[in-house]
Amino acid sequence: MVPLRLLTAVFGIATVLVTVFATPSSAAVFNSESFVLKNGMQVVVIPNRRAPVVAHMVWYKTGAADEPRGKSGIAHFFEHLMFKGTKLVPPGEFSKIIARHGGSDNAFTAQDYTAYFQTVARDKLGLVMRLEADRMRNLVLTDAEVLPERDVVLEERRSRTDNNPSSQLWEASRAALFLNHPYKIPVIGWKHEIEQLTTNDALDFYRRYYVPNNAILIVAGDVDAKELKPLAEKYYGVIPRGRKIVRNRITEPPHRAGRRVEMASRRVGQPSISQTYLASSYATAKGNQAYALLVLAEIFGGGTTAQLYRSLVVDQGIASNAGAWFSADALDYGRFGLSASPRPGVSLEKVEAALQAEVKKLLKDGVSEKEIKRAVKSMMASAVYARDSLRVAPNIIGRALSTGRTIADVESWPDRIKAVTVDEVNAAARAIFRTETSVTAILRKKQKVGTD
């Protein structure tokens, strides 16, 4: 399956993805069509007639943050298991069938959702819908399939996290940022809990969450709603509705102290520092705050002309890179982050002090109307071609619908960004940059001989 961080690079960096909504406010962004099947499954169609190809996605509104306590990693583990067999499709054949018909497929899991996708020629759409609907209802799991796949997941964790200092630090900093909320648990799960996952755990998860009323079908490409609806009803509409799912999650207590985590290893090639602040998301922010934070991230650290890069890299010459980002696509909490890496011979402490000095300067001086106009223009211009991609549109809409937002929210993105004011950005900065809601993460190169 596609690793989460790779999908983040391709689809999920919020400040990149959200900029695909860069269209004139007088026109709809994606011109999507939507309807709901009788069993509660939502269907979204995004016509794109540039080529006789379609991207087919099924999103389940369940992810790592919905897992039973003590069963961390079950959502991601189950993503793997969905590629096992049904009575009609033998184990391991799903992807082979897609490939034989000239298509490609994969899947990914995040905190709030799990998604499966295929890209095929238009005339193969019925095939992938039949295959995907079959495994939504008829997956066959036994110890013979489940337990070896559990070992595959454990090896994935070893290679991508346990043997990677930057991944270990990322995992530790996230666990420190959230004191109580399940976002603190890594999507891949904790090793000791993955080792205990069973076939019954997988089946329980499947029966609870993999039901049509907890799923969203999104198809983009050479198709419209009139063509898709009969197919959706034929393949997905016959699947019985499951129990109603209510996502009642625990919340964070007040944060009263900033946290620090450090990692040192001889395998570190480039030392770095990051500071992550707890924030609201699109779904939880009041008023225009989430959109103001997006503009703030662009102004403060959105590229080589942004404040952080100009100061630390160009003017002071103490960092090789510096930037800021804001992750808004979440059902519960968002995150605002700063990062930088020192140039050779420069200490991490000096770069950290410079980062904090820039934050203080921002809070003291604020941003200007000119900076906001330039940031908004840049955000709009950066996505001129994004609408042409078959994968971008269903990913944006899928993330929105899986995290408490609507298609109307997606379509209104350009107007919301353009409406952001100086006062809103400065107020958002004051609300976000609070030491007590932050984690500072330091990655060092270990100099002494010894074990990592």
Residue pairs with C-beta under 8 A, 6 or more apart in sequence:
1 76
1 79
1 80
1 83
1 106
1 107
1 108
1 109
2 10
2 106
2 107
2 108
3 156
3 160
4 76
4 108
4 109
4 110
4 187
4 188
5 160
5 167
7 108
7 110
11 17
11 108
11 391
11 392
11 395
12 110
12 329
12 395
12 399
13 325
14 294
14 325
14 326
14 327
14 328
14 329
15 294
15 297
15 298
15 302
15 325
15 326
16 382
17 329
17 392
17 395
17 396
17 399
18 294
18 328
18 329
18 379
18 396
18 413
19 379
19 380
19 382
19 383
19 386
20 29
20 383
20 386
20 387
20 392
20 393
20 396
21 29
21 383
21 396
21 410
21 413
21 414
21 417
22 379
22 380
22 381
22 382
22 383
22 384
22 386
22 414
23 29
23 387
23 414
24 414
25 414
25 415
25 418
28 411
29 387
29 410
29 411
29 413
29 414
30 46
30 387
30 393
30 396
30 397
30 410
30 411
31 46
31 47
32 44
32 45
32 46
32 393
32 397
32 407
33 44
33 45
33 46
33 47
33 224
33 225
34 42
34 43
34 44
34 45
34 225
34 407
35 42
35 43
35 225
35 229
36 42
36 43
37 43
37 212
37 232
37 233
37 236
37 237
38 237
39 212
39 213
39 236
39 237
39 239
39 240
39 241
40 212
40 213
40 241
41 212
41 213
41 215
41 216
41 217
41 232
41 236
41 237
41 239
42 215
42 216
42 217
42 401
43 216
43 217
43 218
43 219
43 225
43 228
43 229
43 232
43 236
44 216
44 217
44 218
44 219
44 394
44 397
44 401
44 407
45 218
45 219
45 220
45 223
45 224
45 225
45 228
46 218
46 219
46 220
46 221
46 393
46 394
46 397
47 220
47 221
47 222
47 223
47 224
48 220
48 221
48 222
48 388
48 390
48 393
49 222
50 222
50 388
51 221
51 222
52 121
52 122
52 123
52 222
53 119
53 120
53 121
53 122
53 221
53 222
53 390
54 119
54 120
54 121
54 122
54 125
54 219
54 220
54 221
54 222
54 223
54 390
55 117
55 118
55 119
55 219
55 220
55 221
55 390
55 391
55 394
56 117
56 118
56 119
56 120
56 125
56 128
56 129
56 132
56 217
56 218
56 219
57 115
57 116
57 117
57 118
57 217
57 218
57 219
57 394
57 395
57 398
58 115
58 116
58 117
58 132
58 136
58 215
58 216
58 217
58 218
59 113
59 114
59 115
59 215
59 216
59 218
59 398
59 401
59 402
60 113
60 114
60 115
60 209
60 210
60 214
60 215
61 112
61 113
61 209
61 214
61 215
61 216
61 245
61 247
61 401
61 402
62 75
62 113
62 114
62 209
62 214
62 245
63 75
63 109
63 110
63 111
63 112
63 113
63 114
63 187
64 72
64 73
64 75
64 76
64 109
64 110
64 111
64 182
64 185
64 186
64 187
64 189
65 111
65 112
65 181
65 182
65 183
65 185
65 249
65 331
65 332
66 75
66 112
66 182
66 209
66 247
66 249
67 73
67 74
67 75
67 182
67 185
67 205
68 74
70 193
71 193
71 197
71 201
71 205
72 185
72 186
72 189
72 190
72 193
72 194
73 153
73 186
73 187
73 188
73 189
73 190
73 193
73 194
73 197
74 189
74 197
74 201
74 202
74 205
75 109
75 114
75 187
75 205
76 109
76 114
76 153
76 187
76 188
76 189
77 149
77 150
77 153
77 189
77 194
77 197
77 202
78 114
78 202
78 205
78 206
79 107
79 108
79 109
79 114
79 116
80 149
80 152
80 153
81 139
81 141
81 145
81 146
81 149
81 202
81 206
82 107
82 116
82 135
82 139
83 92
83 94
83 95
83 107
84 91
84 92
84 139
84 140
84 141
84 145
84 146
84 149
85 91
85 92
85 93
85 94
85 139
85 140
85 145
86 134
86 135
86 138
86 139
86 140
87 138
87 140
88 134
88 138
89 97
89 131
89 134
89 135
91 145
94 105
94 131
94 135
95 105
97 127
97 131
98 104
98 105
98 118
98 120
98 128
98 131
101 120
101 121
101 124
101 127
102 120
102 121
102 124
103 118
103 119
103 120
103 121
103 124
103 128
104 118
104 119
105 116
105 117
105 118
105 119
105 128
106 116
106 117
107 114
107 115
107 116
107 117
108 114
108 115
109 187
110 187
111 182
111 183
111 187
111 330
111 331
112 330
112 331
112 402
112 403
113 398
113 399
113 402
113 403
115 395
115 398
116 132
117 391
117 394
118 128
118 132
119 390
119 391
120 127
120 128
122 221
122 222
122 223
125 219
125 223
125 228
125 231
126 231
126 235
129 231
129 232
129 235
129 236
130 235
132 235
133 235
133 236
133 239
136 210
136 211
136 212
136 215
136 236
136 239
137 239
139 206
139 210
141 199
141 202
141 203
141 206
142 199
143 199
146 198
146 199
146 202
147 199
150 194
150 195
150 197
153 188
153 189
153 194
154 191
154 194
154 195
156 188
157 188
157 189
157 191
157 194
160 167
160 188
161 167
161 168
161 171
161 186
161 188
162 168
162 191
165 263
165 265
165 267
165 268
165 443
165 452
166 263
166 268
166 272
166 443
168 263
169 261
169 262
169 263
169 441
169 442
169 443
170 441
171 186
172 261
172 263
172 441
173 261
173 274
173 276
173 439
173 441
174 183
174 184
174 186
174 276
175 184
175 185
175 186
176 184
176 259
176 261
176 439
177 183
177 184
177 259
177 276
177 278
177 335
177 438
177 439
178 184
178 252
178 278
178 333
179 252
179 253
179 255
180 250
180 251
180 252
180 253
181 249
181 250
181 251
181 252
181 332
181 333
182 249
182 250
183 330
183 332
183 333
188 194
189 197
207 242
208 242
208 243
208 245
209 245
211 239
211 240
211 241
211 242
211 243
211 245
212 236
212 239
212 240
212 241
212 242
213 241
213 242
213 244
213 245
214 242
214 245
216 398
216 401
216 402
217 232
217 236
218 394
218 397
218 398
219 228
219 394
220 390
220 391
220 393
220 394
221 390
247 331
249 331
249 332
251 332
252 278
252 333
255 278
255 436
255 437
256 436
257 436
258 435
258 436
258 437
258 438
258 439
258 440
259 438
259 439
259 440
260 439
260 440
260 441
260 442
261 439
261 440
261 441
261 442
262 441
262 442
262 443
262 444
263 441
263 442
263 443
263 444
264 443
264 444
264 445
264 446
265 444
265 445
265 446
265 452
266 445
266 446
266 452
267 452
268 443
268 444
268 445
268 446
269 445
270 320
270 341
271 341
271 342
271 348
271 442
271 443
271 444
271 445
272 339
272 340
272 341
272 348
272 442
272 443
273 339
273 340
273 341
273 342
273 348
273 351
273 352
273 355
273 440
273 441
273 442
273 443
274 337
274 338
274 339
274 340
274 440
274 441
275 337
275 338
275 339
275 355
275 438
275 439
275 440
275 441
276 335
276 336
276 337
276 338
276 438
276 439
276 441
277 335
277 336
277 337
277 432
277 433
277 434
277 437
277 438
278 333
278 335
278 437
278 438
279 285
279 293
279 326
279 328
279 333
279 334
279 335
279 336
279 432
280 286
280 289
280 290
280 333
280 334
281 290
281 327
281 328
281 329
281 330
281 331
281 332
281 333
281 334
281 403
282 290
282 328
282 329
282 330
282 334
282 400
282 403
282 405
282 409
283 330
283 331
283 332
283 403
283 404
283 405
284 332
284 333
284 334
285 293
285 328
285 334
287 424
288 416
288 419
288 420
288 424
289 424
289 427
289 428
289 431
290 328
290 334
291 416
291 417
291 419
291 420
291 424
292 420
292 421
292 424
292 425
292 427
292 428
293 326
293 328
293 334
293 336
293 428
293 432
294 326
294 328
294 379
294 417
295 372
295 375
295 376
295 379
295 417
295 420
295 425
296 324
296 326
296 336
296 367
296 425
296 428
296 429
296 432
297 324
297 325
297 326
297 336
298 306
298 375
298 378
298 379
299 306
299 307
299 367
299 371
299 372
299 374
299 375
299 425
300 306
300 307
300 308
300 324
300 338
300 358
300 362
301 307
301 308
301 309
301 322
301 323
301 324
301 325
301 338
302 323
302 324
302 375
302 378
303 309
303 323
303 378
304 310
304 313
306 323
306 324
307 358
307 362
308 322
308 323
308 324
308 338
308 340
308 355
308 358
309 321
309 322
309 323
311 322
311 354
311 358
312 318
312 319
312 322
312 340
312 351
312 354
312 355
312 358
313 319
313 320
313 321
313 322
316 354
317 343
318 342
318 343
318 346
318 350
318 351
318 354
319 340
319 341
319 342
319 343
319 346
319 351
319 354
320 341
320 342
320 343
321 339
321 340
321 341
322 338
322 339
322 340
322 341
322 355
323 338
323 339
323 340
324 336
324 337
324 338
324 339
325 336
325 337
325 339
326 334
326 335
326 336
326 337
327 334
327 335
327 336
327 337
328 334
329 399
329 400
329 403
330 403
331 402
331 403
331 404
336 432
338 355
338 359
340 351
340 354
340 355
341 351
342 348
342 350
342 351
348 442
348 444
352 440
352 442
359 433
362 429
362 433
363 429
363 430
363 433
366 422
366 425
366 426
366 429
367 422
367 425
367 426
367 429
368 422
369 422
372 420
372 421
372 422
372 425
376 417
376 418
376 420
379 417
380 414
380 417
386 392
387 393
396 410
397 407
397 410
400 406
400 407
400 409
400 410
401 407
446 452
